[in-house]
């Protein structure tokens, strides 16, 4: 049992969220009071402004960005963390069936998520998530993140690695996953849809030979 710091009611430990910074490993506020406190903070313009300033400063710090990316990679490849996240999500849905149904069946939220996915950043996030899913299907746990994809795009000046076109770029594996390639930054380059589909499951040497052969055929037709 534990006494909530806000409502001063003694409740079971299960009513308090895990918190490593306390001696008993539980947050000082019960879940109900913690949620109320969080909603009040989100409704306060001054708190929201301070949070936005802090987040912008963190995004501008390369060290913090790298630390966050490493943390995300570690979470994605750690089976214990993934299992704990699944159990936490299931427990929350079981405790809040009405809120869960309203959250996942809300037409306005679904429309907002759909519009967000159609933005340039949303399309890039969708590309990264889809490729991570394909890698998992081939038993490759990868921590490839959106920040790493942005770094690769910047390195190639947001152009296709093969034809230098500026278009909607896709994640392309120089050594295909179907031929033992890894879903890691060293094996990933940006490619336009045409080059990505043309290369398909070819390796770099096969793709270069195919491109040269096609170019010679086109030149012969012109001549």
Secondary structure, 3 states (H helix, E strand, C coil): CEECCCCCCEECHHHEEECCCCCCCEEEEEHHHHHHHHHHHHHCHHHHHHHHHHHHHHHHCHHHHHHHHHHHHHHHHCHHHHHHHHHHHHHHHHHCHHHHHHHHCCHHHHHHHHHHHCCHHHHHHHHHHHHHHHHHHCCCCCCCCHHHHHHHHHHCCCCCCCCCCCCCCEEEECCCHHHCCCCCHHHEEEECHHHHHHHCCCCHHHHHHHHHHHHHHHHHHHC
